[in-house]
Amino acid sequence: MSHPSTPDSPTTARTVFFVSDGTGITAETFGHAVLSQFEMRFRQIRLPFIDTIEKAYEAARRINDVAIADNQRPIVFSTLVKHDLSAVIRAAQGMHMDLFQTFVAPLEQELRVKSTHTIGRIHNVVDTEEYKNRIEAINFSLAHDDGQSHKNLADADVILVGVSRSGKTPTSLYLAMQYGIKAANYPLIPDDFERGKLPSALPPFKHKIFGLTISPERLSEIRNERRAGSKYASLANCRYEVNEAEQLMRREGIRWLSSTTKSIEEISTTILQEIKPDRREY
């Protein structure tokens, strides 16, 4: 059976499937990393929990239907472990990127060890120490969000500071969920600028502090989405707060970066490089 023809226009949105016997997060994460290299639009469909032959055939049918409707092959990122399920998907009319065939098979040869071929193994961590650490870190970050608690700051791996809406909370939660990092965060407010000092609970832990800043223009846009037309969101106020926060961080010798054009992943990677948590083994 021949593949549907591919249109000449590279601007046509391409459909992408993420097929997995588990949640699909691994396939999606890998797929996003690859697709981000291409400046075009993608319509994304996740097909999780494809763990029976019946579900595999249904997934293949959906892929074939899209191939016909789009008049071009969809791209399929797959993390199916079982060969019979994977074979059904590979027979569908898609451009296939099978992570296990691409990486696991060569590693089996190199390591001279057969992989477990266990469905969902990558997420089977409920009873592991790593999973418990991540849950504990999430609870810690939620309890220490926006300076609402000063307790147990000695247990924090990092303390983020910056003006309101500079990205502290999402970065804290990302660090906790992805890496088990206990991250507290504190807003820098006009009272701190008038005193010219950090919030009173933080000086003993200055070595753990990392700052986030942001361009006043972007900050004003974000704040206006929340409180349109307010002094809090005005460009003049945003310029004042950002300038004062950056001066305070310079005086205190705090490491910081701008979140204006950086993703949470990029911000978190920079923070991890700076605080250098203990190496984790898999």
Backbone as CSV, one residue per row, in Angstrom:
resi,resn,N_x,N_y,N_z,CA_x,CA_y,CA_z,C_x,C_y,C_z
1,MET,0.855,-1.204,0.000,0.000,0.000,0.000,0.878,1.237,0.000
2,SER,0.638,2.139,-0.891,1.481,3.329,-0.989,1.077,4.354,0.051
3,HIS,2.058,5.193,0.427,1.789,6.244,1.393,1.070,7.394,0.722
4,PRO,0.193,8.083,1.451,-0.434,9.291,0.879,0.635,10.288,0.497
5,SER,0.355,11.053,-0.513,1.342,12.020,-0.984,1.525,13.133,0.022
6,THR,2.707,13.736,0.014,3.021,14.835,0.915,2.878,16.153,0.194
7,PRO,2.102,17.086,0.718,1.932,18.381,0.043,3.251,19.115,-0.070
8,ASP,3.330,19.993,-1.059,4.564,20.731,-1.261,4.778,21.786,-0.189
9,SER,3.694,22.317,0.363,3.814,23.432,1.300,4.293,22.972,2.660
10,PRO,5.456,23.496,3.161,5.959,23.111,4.465,5.183,23.763,5.601
11,THR,4.275,24.684,5.266,3.534,25.385,6.307,2.278,24.618,6.725
12,THR,1.929,23.551,5.991,0.768,22.753,6.339,0.979,22.083,7.684
13,ALA,0.004,22.203,8.576,0.133,21.590,9.901,0.212,20.083,9.758
14,ARG,1.162,19.483,10.421,1.356,18.032,10.363,0.801,17.416,11.642
15,THR,0.102,16.317,11.520,-0.424,15.625,12.695,0.653,14.719,13.278
16,VAL,0.761,14.738,14.596,1.745,13.922,15.306,1.025,13.083,16.352
17,PHE,1.290,11.780,16.350,0.752,10.877,17.364,1.856,10.495,18.355
18,PHE,1.488,10.428,19.634,2.366,9.902,20.670,1.691,8.643,21.205
19,VAL,2.257,7.485,20.880,1.632,6.206,21.201,2.449,5.499,22.278
20,SER,1.754,5.068,23.337,2.476,4.460,24.452,1.616,3.427,25.163
21,ASP,2.284,2.459,25.807,1.563,1.509,26.650,1.349,2.090,28.047
22,GLY,1.948,3.266,28.313,1.783,3.952,29.588,1.093,5.284,29.387
23,THR,1.579,6.304,30.057,0.936,7.621,30.006,1.202,8.368,28.708
24,GLY,2.280,8.027,28.020,2.645,8.743,26.797,3.558,9.926,27.045
25,ILE,3.881,10.177,28.311,4.694,11.348,28.633,6.100,11.215,28.059
26,THR,6.680,10.014,28.132,8.037,9.816,27.609,8.080,10.059,26.108
27,ALA,7.130,9.472,25.378,7.077,9.676,23.926,6.860,11.143,23.597
28,GLU,6.000,11.796,24.367,5.688,13.192,24.103,6.881,14.096,24.388
29,THR,7.582,13.815,25.484,8.755,14.621,25.834,9.830,14.506,24.758
30,PHE,10.097,13.270,24.324,11.100,13.058,23.275,10.637,13.707,21.976
31,GLY,9.359,13.518,21.651,8.837,14.083,20.416,8.917,15.590,20.387
32,HIS,8.578,16.230,21.508,8.647,17.693,21.566,10.074,18.184,21.359
33,ALA,11.032,17.469,21.943,12.433,17.877,21.791,12.854,17.842,20.324
34,VAL,12.381,16.831,19.598,12.726,16.705,18.179,11.964,17.724,17.336
35,LEU,10.663,17.835,17.580,9.824,18.710,16.761,10.154,20.184,16.958
36,SER,10.715,20.535,18.114,11.046,21.939,18.377,12.108,22.462,17.418
37,GLN,12.788,21.550,16.710,13.812,21.966,15.758,13.222,22.429,14.428
38,PHE,11.908,22.278,14.280,11.263,22.607,13.012,10.254,23.731,13.214
39,GLU,10.400,24.795,12.443,9.516,25.954,12.572,8.266,25.746,11.725
40,MET,7.388,24.898,12.221,6.105,24.666,11.566,5.110,24.219,12.630
41,ARG,3.853,24.154,12.228,2.802,23.812,13.171,2.556,22.310,13.194
42,PHE,2.252,21.789,14.390,1.948,20.377,14.542,0.652,20.216,15.335
43,ARG,-0.200,19.330,14.856,-1.413,18.972,15.603,-1.119,17.681,16.353
44,GLN,-1.191,17.724,17.661,-0.693,16.623,18.482,-1.832,15.798,19.074
45,ILE,-1.681,14.473,18.983,-2.668,13.542,19.526,-1.938,12.502,20.372
46,ARG,-2.305,12.401,21.647,-1.691,11.402,22.526,-2.598,10.178,22.608
47,LEU,-2.019,8.997,22.399,-2.739,7.724,22.527,-2.062,6.906,23.626
48,PRO,-2.466,7.110,24.882,-1.838,6.394,25.994,-2.491,5.036,26.254
49,PHE,-1.838,4.218,27.073,-2.362,2.938,27.559,-2.755,1.988,26.433
50,ILE,-1.953,1.973,25.370,-2.172,1.009,24.275,-1.472,-0.288,24.686
51,ASP,-2.176,-1.089,25.517,-1.539,-2.260,26.124,-2.193,-3.578,25.740
52,THR,-3.102,-3.562,24.734,-3.682,-4.801,24.205,-3.665,-4.729,22.687
53,ILE,-3.787,-5.874,22.067,-3.753,-5.909,20.605,-4.963,-5.182,20.018
54,GLU,-6.106,-5.238,20.721,-7.298,-4.540,20.249,-7.073,-3.024,20.251
55,LYS,-6.464,-2.527,21.303,-6.178,-1.092,21.385,-5.152,-0.685,20.331
56,ALA,-4.214,-1.575,20.043,-3.206,-1.273,19.028,-3.860,-1.135,17.654
57,TYR,-4.782,-2.037,17.331,-5.472,-1.949,16.044,-6.340,-0.693,15.967
58,GLU,-6.958,-0.309,17.075,-7.765,0.909,17.089,-6.873,2.135,16.894
59,ALA,-5.682,2.130,17.529,-4.741,3.236,17.348,-4.272,3.306,15.898
60,ALA,-3.995,2.139,15.301,-3.564,2.091,13.901,-4.665,2.639,12.992
61,ARG,-5.926,2.306,13.315,-7.046,2.814,12.511,-7.094,4.334,12.565
62,ARG,-6.877,4.910,13.752,-6.902,6.367,13.882,-5.763,7.011,13.097
63,ILE,-4.610,6.375,13.120,-3.466,6.895,12.360,-3.774,6.861,10.861
64,ASN,-4.348,5.741,10.395,-4.694,5.616,8.973,-5.768,6.616,8.561
65,ASP,-6.762,6.840,9.444,-7.813,7.803,9.137,-7.238,9.208,8.962
66,VAL,-6.295,9.566,9.834,-5.678,10.889,9.738,-4.834,10.998,8.470
67,ALA,-4.148,9.912,8.123,-3.336,9.918,6.899,-4.201,10.201,5.677
68,ILE,-5.401,9.609,5.650,-6.314,9.832,4.532,-6.882,11.253,4.566
69,ALA,-7.308,11.675,5.753,-7.921,12.999,5.879,-6.934,14.119,5.584
70,ASP,-5.686,13.958,6.040,-4.674,14.996,5.837,-3.988,14.889,4.485
71,ASN,-4.154,13.741,3.829,-3.460,13.472,2.570,-1.945,13.541,2.745
72,GLN,-1.484,13.134,3.921,-0.057,13.028,4.205,0.123,12.168,5.452
73,ARG,1.272,11.528,5.529,1.519,10.645,6.668,1.652,11.425,7.972
74,PRO,0.956,11.031,9.027,1.240,11.620,10.330,2.567,11.085,10.850
75,ILE,3.157,11.833,11.767,4.388,11.387,12.417,3.994,10.657,13.691
76,VAL,4.607,9.512,13.936,4.232,8.684,15.083,5.453,8.434,15.963
77,PHE,5.414,8.974,17.182,6.428,8.672,18.189,5.868,7.581,19.091
78,SER,6.593,6.475,19.193,6.065,5.319,19.906,7.029,4.836,20.983
79,THR,6.454,4.433,22.132,7.247,3.794,23.191,6.593,2.481,23.609
80,LEU,6.067,1.754,22.641,5.462,0.455,22.925,6.544,-0.591,23.152
81,VAL,6.427,-1.350,24.230,7.447,-2.330,24.585,7.230,-3.656,23.858
82,LYS,5.972,-4.138,23.835,5.704,-5.451,23.254,5.804,-5.402,21.730
83,HIS,6.493,-6.388,21.179,6.743,-6.400,19.738,5.455,-6.531,18.931
84,ASP,4.476,-7.331,19.431,3.260,-7.517,18.647,2.443,-6.226,18.575
85,LEU,2.449,-5.459,19.649,1.738,-4.176,19.626,2.467,-3.175,18.736
86,SER,3.793,-3.159,18.873,4.599,-2.241,18.074,4.460,-2.542,16.586
87,ALA,4.377,-3.834,16.236,4.272,-4.228,14.831,2.970,-3.714,14.215
88,VAL,1.896,-3.720,14.983,0.606,-3.215,14.480,0.713,-1.725,14.171
89,ILE,1.339,-0.983,15.058,1.466,0.461,14.858,2.403,0.768,13.688
90,ARG,3.489,0.000,13.580,4.438,0.238,12.475,3.809,-0.061,11.114
91,ALA,2.785,-0.912,11.105,2.104,-1.233,9.843,1.138,-0.133,9.412
92,ALA,0.834,0.781,10.308,-0.071,1.881,9.973,0.638,2.888,9.070
93,GLN,-0.157,3.753,8.450,0.377,4.701,7.476,0.933,5.952,8.153
94,GLY,2.004,5.787,8.891,2.658,6.908,9.541,4.151,6.879,9.323
95,MET,4.809,7.993,9.619,6.268,8.057,9.627,6.680,7.755,11.068
96,HIS,7.238,6.567,11.297,7.386,6.029,12.648,8.750,6.342,13.276
97,MET,8.684,6.772,14.540,9.872,6.994,15.359,9.707,6.126,16.605
98,ASP,10.196,4.901,16.552,10.038,3.933,17.634,11.235,4.038,18.570
99,LEU,11.004,4.596,19.759,12.114,4.847,20.678,12.778,3.563,21.153
100,PHE,11.995,2.494,21.354,12.583,1.254,21.845,13.398,0.558,20.762
101,GLN,12.873,0.536,19.539,13.636,-0.073,18.448,14.905,0.710,18.161
102,THR,14.814,2.040,18.292,15.958,2.900,17.974,17.046,2.828,19.030
103,PHE,16.649,2.772,20.307,17.634,2.886,21.385,17.835,1.605,22.195
104,VAL,16.748,0.886,22.514,16.889,-0.270,23.394,17.625,-1.414,22.703
105,ALA,17.249,-1.696,21.455,17.892,-2.812,20.750,19.410,-2.623,20.628
106,PRO,19.899,-1.450,20.179,21.358,-1.261,20.136,22.012,-1.345,21.516
107,LEU,21.319,-0.881,22.550,21.882,-0.969,23.895,21.966,-2.409,24.379
108,GLU,20.993,-3.223,23.995,21.050,-4.649,24.352,22.315,-5.281,23.775
109,GLN,22.634,-4.908,22.543,23.839,-5.450,21.928,25.100,-4.930,22.615
110,GLU,25.118,-3.632,22.905,26.306,-3.036,23.513,26.534,-3.533,24.935
111,LEU,25.457,-3.632,25.707,25.569,-4.038,27.114,25.590,-5.555,27.293
112,ARG,25.199,-6.259,26.210,25.110,-7.720,26.254,24.162,-8.186,27.348
113,VAL,23.086,-7.420,27.500,22.052,-7.734,28.476,20.707,-7.484,27.822
114,LYS,19.784,-8.418,27.992,18.439,-8.227,27.466,17.658,-7.267,28.357
115,SER,16.938,-6.350,27.736,16.099,-5.445,28.511,14.906,-6.209,29.075
116,THR,14.242,-5.613,30.064,13.144,-6.298,30.746,11.892,-6.400,29.894
117,HIS,11.738,-5.476,28.925,10.524,-5.422,28.093,9.281,-5.410,28.968
118,THR,9.335,-4.604,30.028,8.224,-4.499,30.969,7.390,-3.271,30.645
119,ILE,6.104,-3.473,30.440,5.203,-2.360,30.122,5.135,-1.385,31.294
120,GLY,5.273,-0.093,30.974,5.113,0.936,31.988,6.214,0.985,33.020
121,ARG,7.332,0.311,32.777,8.382,0.252,33.789,8.910,1.635,34.154
122,ILE,8.980,2.546,33.170,9.562,3.853,33.437,8.749,4.643,34.452
123,HIS,7.454,4.315,34.581,6.617,5.034,35.547,6.270,4.187,36.763
124,ASN,6.846,2.994,36.871,6.535,2.114,37.980,7.447,2.424,39.161
125,VAL,7.234,3.608,39.749,8.165,4.072,40.777,7.457,4.446,42.075
126,VAL,6.230,3.953,42.239,5.437,4.370,43.389,6.130,4.036,44.701
127,ASP,6.842,2.918,44.768,7.450,2.496,46.022,8.930,2.855,46.114
128,THR,9.451,3.601,45.155,10.873,3.902,45.169,11.168,5.141,45.997
129,GLU,12.418,5.222,46.440,12.855,6.371,47.226,12.776,7.646,46.398
130,GLU,13.084,7.541,45.110,13.049,8.712,44.235,11.636,9.287,44.155
131,TYR,10.647,8.413,44.042,9.263,8.873,43.967,8.853,9.562,45.268
132,LYS,9.202,8.962,46.384,8.874,9.556,47.684,9.543,10.914,47.844
133,ASN,10.778,11.028,47.351,11.479,12.309,47.431,10.765,13.382,46.621
134,ARG,10.239,12.998,45.461,9.541,13.969,44.627,8.242,14.436,45.290
135,ILE,7.504,13.506,45.882,6.271,13.873,46.578,6.579,14.808,47.747
136,GLU,7.627,14.480,48.489,8.024,15.317,49.620,8.434,16.710,49.138
137,ALA,9.153,16.758,48.019,9.602,18.038,47.476,8.415,18.876,46.996
138,ILE,7.418,18.239,46.381,6.229,18.969,45.932,5.496,19.563,47.131
139,ASN,5.315,18.761,48.174,4.643,19.262,49.381,5.422,20.425,49.997
140,PHE,6.759,20.308,50.008,7.596,21.376,50.558,7.429,22.652,49.740
141,SER,7.468,22.527,48.424,7.379,23.701,47.553,6.019,24.379,47.667
142,LEU,4.952,23.582,47.792,3.623,24.161,47.960,3.503,24.889,49.302
143,ALA,4.088,24.296,50.353,4.015,24.908,51.686,4.842,26.181,51.771
144,HIS,5.882,26.280,50.928,6.784,27.434,50.971,6.637,28.327,49.749
145,ASP,5.449,28.297,49.131,5.196,29.129,47.961,4.897,30.561,48.378
146,ASP,5.495,31.510,47.687,5.202,32.933,47.870,5.461,33.404,49.300
147,GLY,6.461,32.788,49.960,6.860,33.227,51.292,5.856,32.957,52.388
148,GLN,4.929,31.998,52.165,3.864,31.788,53.147,4.330,31.031,54.387
149,SER,5.520,30.434,54.361,6.032,29.746,55.541,7.537,29.943,55.650
150,HIS,8.002,30.177,56.901,9.439,30.296,57.162,10.005,29.028,57.798
151,LYS,9.143,28.022,58.014,9.584,26.810,58.708,10.477,25.938,57.824
152,ASN,11.459,25.340,58.444,12.303,24.331,57.790,13.016,24.838,56.543
153,LEU,13.334,26.122,56.492,14.065,26.631,55.332,15.446,25.997,55.213
154,ALA,15.961,25.490,56.315,17.254,24.795,56.269,17.172,23.550,55.398
155,ASP,15.965,23.022,55.218,15.792,21.818,54.394,15.675,22.140,52.907
156,ALA,15.540,23.411,52.566,15.388,23.794,51.158,16.676,23.545,50.385
157,ASP,16.535,23.055,49.162,17.689,22.933,48.265,17.987,24.264,47.604
158,VAL,16.944,25.029,47.338,17.103,26.333,46.712,15.953,27.232,47.172
159,ILE,16.227,28.527,47.276,15.200,29.518,47.604,15.188,30.541,46.482
160,LEU,14.076,30.611,45.763,13.961,31.538,44.641,13.385,32.867,45.116
161,VAL,13.961,33.969,44.632,13.439,35.301,44.946,13.255,36.078,43.649
162,GLY,12.350,37.031,43.684,12.097,37.874,42.521,10.779,38.594,42.701
163,VAL,10.502,39.545,41.833,9.240,40.289,41.933,8.073,39.356,41.617
164,SER,6.904,39.764,42.023,5.697,38.982,41.769,5.504,38.744,40.279
165,ARG,5.218,37.501,39.902,4.940,37.073,38.522,6.180,36.982,37.652
166,SER,7.320,36.749,38.271,8.552,36.589,37.476,8.859,35.124,37.171
167,GLY,8.007,34.204,37.613,8.187,32.793,37.271,8.639,31.916,38.414
168,LYS,8.571,32.398,39.641,9.096,31.644,40.779,8.293,30.374,41.075
169,THR,6.965,30.512,41.118,6.131,29.360,41.489,6.204,28.223,40.472
170,PRO,6.003,28.473,39.174,6.103,27.344,38.229,7.486,26.712,38.216
171,THR,8.529,27.507,38.389,9.881,26.948,38.420,10.069,26.082,39.656
172,SER,9.561,26.534,40.800,9.666,25.755,42.038,8.985,24.402,41.887
173,LEU,7.784,24.408,41.327,7.044,23.161,41.183,7.670,22.244,40.138
174,TYR,8.220,22.828,39.082,8.896,22.006,38.069,10.115,21.310,38.676
175,LEU,10.906,22.042,39.451,12.075,21.459,40.110,11.664,20.334,41.050
176,ALA,10.556,20.527,41.748,10.086,19.508,42.687,9.588,18.268,41.957
177,MET,8.762,18.472,40.927,8.152,17.339,40.234,9.146,16.553,39.400
178,GLN,10.064,17.256,38.745,10.991,16.585,37.842,12.244,16.059,38.539
179,TYR,12.705,16.760,39.564,14.009,16.431,40.144,13.991,16.184,41.647
180,GLY,12.838,16.324,42.292,12.787,16.127,43.726,13.510,17.212,44.499
181,ILE,13.616,18.401,43.910,14.300,19.532,44.546,13.312,20.285,45.435
182,LYS,13.686,20.482,46.692,12.847,21.260,47.605,13.130,22.741,47.374
183,ALA,12.164,23.416,46.775,12.350,24.809,46.397,11.329,25.690,47.108
184,ALA,11.822,26.630,47.897,10.963,27.664,48.475,11.046,28.891,47.575
185,ASN,10.047,29.768,47.642,10.175,31.001,46.870,9.566,32.167,47.637
186,TYR,10.199,33.325,47.488,9.794,34.549,48.190,9.666,35.694,47.208
187,PRO,8.584,36.468,47.304,8.468,37.657,46.460,9.293,38.803,47.038
188,LEU,9.906,39.577,46.152,10.549,40.826,46.577,9.536,41.938,46.359
189,ILE,9.207,42.657,47.445,8.117,43.633,47.425,8.639,45.020,47.798
190,PRO,7.821,46.064,47.587,8.268,47.432,47.899,8.821,47.599,49.314
191,ASP,8.274,46.901,50.306,8.813,46.994,51.662,10.278,46.576,51.705
192,ASP,10.618,45.537,50.955,12.016,45.081,50.901,12.890,46.138,50.240
193,PHE,12.368,46.792,49.202,13.152,47.803,48.492,13.395,49.017,49.383
194,GLU,12.379,49.404,50.164,12.537,50.554,51.057,13.578,50.267,52.135
195,ARG,13.588,49.037,52.642,14.578,48.662,53.657,15.940,48.387,53.035
196,GLY,15.923,48.066,51.745,17.163,47.728,51.060,17.729,46.390,51.500
197,LYS,16.851,45.517,51.958,17.290,44.226,52.474,16.363,43.111,52.009
198,LEU,16.893,41.888,52.065,16.094,40.712,51.750,15.037,40.496,52.830
199,PRO,13.971,39.731,52.533,13.021,39.349,53.581,13.776,38.775,54.782
200,SER,13.310,39.091,55.972,14.075,38.840,57.194,14.437,37.376,57.426
201,ALA,13.662,36.441,56.883,13.935,35.024,57.119,15.065,34.479,56.248
202,LEU,15.509,35.245,55.242,16.402,34.677,54.228,17.905,34.829,54.451
203,PRO,18.413,35.888,55.083,19.867,36.048,55.183,20.656,34.836,55.664
204,PRO,20.164,34.045,56.639,20.950,32.869,57.050,21.121,31.823,55.948
205,PHE,20.313,31.930,54.902,20.346,30.918,53.836,20.743,31.525,52.492
206,LYS,21.541,32.582,52.546,21.879,33.309,51.319,22.561,32.407,50.286
207,HIS,23.311,31.419,50.749,24.019,30.527,49.825,23.054,29.662,49.005
208,LYS,21.784,29.583,49.442,20.788,28.793,48.719,19.905,29.647,47.816
209,ILE,20.085,30.951,47.854,19.170,31.850,47.146,19.560,31.999,45.681
210,PHE,18.563,31.955,44.822,18.750,32.204,43.390,17.634,33.151,42.947
211,GLY,17.992,34.182,42.195,17.032,35.202,41.811,16.521,35.071,40.387
212,LEU,15.260,35.459,40.200,14.672,35.558,38.862,14.270,37.004,38.624
213,THR,14.587,37.499,37.450,14.111,38.813,37.048,13.395,38.657,35.715
214,ILE,12.879,39.751,35.176,12.079,39.708,33.959,12.042,41.112,33.389
215,SER,11.844,41.246,32.088,11.766,42.589,31.512,10.488,43.274,31.997
216,PRO,10.543,44.572,32.293,9.342,45.287,32.762,8.176,45.186,31.785
217,GLU,8.472,45.204,30.483,7.410,45.141,29.480,6.658,43.804,29.557
218,ARG,7.423,42.720,29.649,6.790,41.394,29.749,6.051,41.248,31.077
219,LEU,6.634,41.775,32.145,5.994,41.708,33.457,4.656,42.443,33.444
220,SER,4.636,43.609,32.807,3.398,44.384,32.718,2.332,43.607,31.954
221,GLU,2.711,42.927,30.877,1.758,42.122,30.114,1.156,41.025,30.990
222,ILE,2.021,40.316,31.723,1.561,39.207,32.569,0.629,39.714,33.670
223,ARG,1.017,40.807,34.308,0.202,41.338,35.411,-1.129,41.895,34.917
224,ASN,-1.133,42.446,33.708,-2.386,42.977,33.166,-3.384,41.871,32.863
225,GLU,-2.890,40.669,32.604,-3.794,39.538,32.400,-4.526,39.201,33.695
226,ARG,-3.887,39.519,34.803,-4.462,39.200,36.106,-5.235,40.376,36.703
227,ARG,-4.639,41.566,36.614,-5.270,42.766,37.191,-5.129,43.923,36.207
228,ALA,-5.952,43.895,35.189,-5.857,44.871,34.101,-6.060,46.291,34.604
229,GLY,-5.204,47.205,34.135,-5.352,48.616,34.434,-4.950,49.038,35.831
230,SER,-4.405,48.129,36.625,-4.034,48.450,38.005,-2.638,49.071,38.067
231,LYS,-2.357,49.753,39.178,-1.016,50.277,39.401,-0.009,49.132,39.444
232,TYR,-0.424,48.020,40.045,0.403,46.806,40.142,0.906,46.364,38.771
233,ALA,0.051,46.525,37.749,0.401,46.056,36.405,0.970,47.151,35.509
234,SER,0.991,48.391,35.982,1.453,49.489,35.124,2.923,49.334,34.766
235,LEU,3.265,49.787,33.581,4.643,49.660,33.119,5.601,50.433,34.027
236,ALA,5.171,51.611,34.487,6.031,52.411,35.364,6.338,51.666,36.661
237,ASN,5.321,51.049,37.248,5.533,50.292,38.482,6.393,49.064,38.247
238,CYS,6.172,48.396,37.126,6.965,47.206,36.804,8.434,47.578,36.622
239,ARG,8.684,48.728,35.966,10.064,49.185,35.807,10.704,49.469,37.157
240,TYR,9.945,50.089,38.047,10.453,50.394,39.382,10.798,49.108,40.135
241,GLU,9.865,48.169,40.162,10.087,46.946,40.930,11.250,46.121,40.376
242,VAL,11.300,45.969,39.058,12.385,45.181,38.449,13.735,45.832,38.726
243,ASN,13.823,47.142,38.556,15.080,47.855,38.806,15.517,47.711,40.256
244,GLU,14.583,47.888,41.188,14.917,47.783,42.606,15.318,46.356,42.970
245,ALA,14.612,45.365,42.425,14.930,43.963,42.722,16.323,43.606,42.216
246,GLU,16.655,44.043,41.001,17.974,43.726,40.451,19.083,44.414,41.252
247,GLN,18.848,45.659,41.668,19.843,46.345,42.496,20.037,45.623,43.827
248,LEU,18.931,45.180,44.436,19.009,44.463,45.709,19.789,43.167,45.561
249,MET,19.518,42.420,44.491,20.226,41.155,44.283,21.712,41.383,44.026
250,ARG,22.038,42.452,43.312,23.452,42.770,43.091,24.149,43.085,44.407
251,ARG,23.514,43.920,45.233,24.118,44.287,46.520,24.327,43.068,47.415
252,GLU,23.378,42.137,47.351,23.445,40.962,48.219,24.298,39.844,47.620
253,GLY,24.779,40.044,46.406,25.617,39.023,45.770,24.855,37.762,45.394
254,ILE,23.599,37.944,45.009,22.749,36.796,44.672,22.860,36.482,43.182
255,ARG,22.988,35.224,42.854,22.981,34.775,41.459,21.557,34.912,40.913
256,TRP,21.446,35.391,39.672,20.111,35.554,39.108,20.161,35.511,37.592
257,LEU,18.984,35.299,37.001,18.854,35.318,35.544,17.495,35.885,35.183
258,SER,17.353,36.261,33.915,16.086,36.789,33.423,15.244,35.660,32.843
259,SER,13.986,35.619,33.256,13.067,34.589,32.761,12.308,35.047,31.510
260,THR,12.624,36.240,31.000,11.831,36.856,29.930,11.685,35.954,28.715
261,THR,12.772,35.405,28.239,12.739,34.604,27.005,13.110,33.153,27.248
262,LYS,13.175,32.748,28.499,13.590,31.375,28.819,12.407,30.524,29.254
263,SER,12.444,29.259,28.870,11.420,28.314,29.304,11.705,27.882,30.738
264,ILE,10.707,27.283,31.374,10.903,26.758,32.725,12.010,25.711,32.729
265,GLU,12.074,24.917,31.669,13.121,23.895,31.586,14.507,24.527,31.567
266,GLU,14.665,25.607,30.792,15.960,26.287,30.727,16.317,26.933,32.065
267,ILE,15.341,27.579,32.688,15.588,28.203,33.989,16.000,27.142,35.004
268,SER,15.263,26.032,35.033,15.539,24.974,36.004,16.917,24.352,35.785
269,THR,17.288,24.165,34.530,18.609,23.589,34.236,19.717,24.507,34.732
270,THR,19.552,25.812,34.530,20.549,26.772,35.024,20.645,26.719,36.540
271,ILE,19.507,26.660,37.208,19.500,26.592,38.672,20.182,25.320,39.152
272,LEU,19.890,24.197,38.504,20.520,22.931,38.890,22.034,22.993,38.727
273,GLN,22.494,23.650,37.675,23.938,23.797,37.478,24.565,24.640,38.574
274,GLU,23.812,25.624,39.057,24.343,26.526,40.081,24.336,25.899,41.470
275,ILE,23.238,25.229,41.823,23.150,24.695,43.189,23.773,23.319,43.316
276,LYS,23.975,22.649,42.169,24.669,21.356,42.136,24.166,20.380,43.208
277,PRO,22.923,19.896,43.053,22.427,18.893,44.003,23.181,17.580,43.843
278,ASP,23.030,16.692,44.824,23.717,15.402,44.746,23.333,14.700,43.465
279,ARG,24.309,14.032,42.847,24.052,13.291,41.612,23.062,12.157,41.880
280,ARG,22.079,12.022,40.994,21.100,10.972,41.150,21.402,9.844,40.154
281,GLU,21.290,8.623,40.631,21.533,7.472,39.780,20.208,6.807,39.432
282,TYR,20.151,6.177,38.251,18.931,5.523,37.807,19.073,4.013,37.953
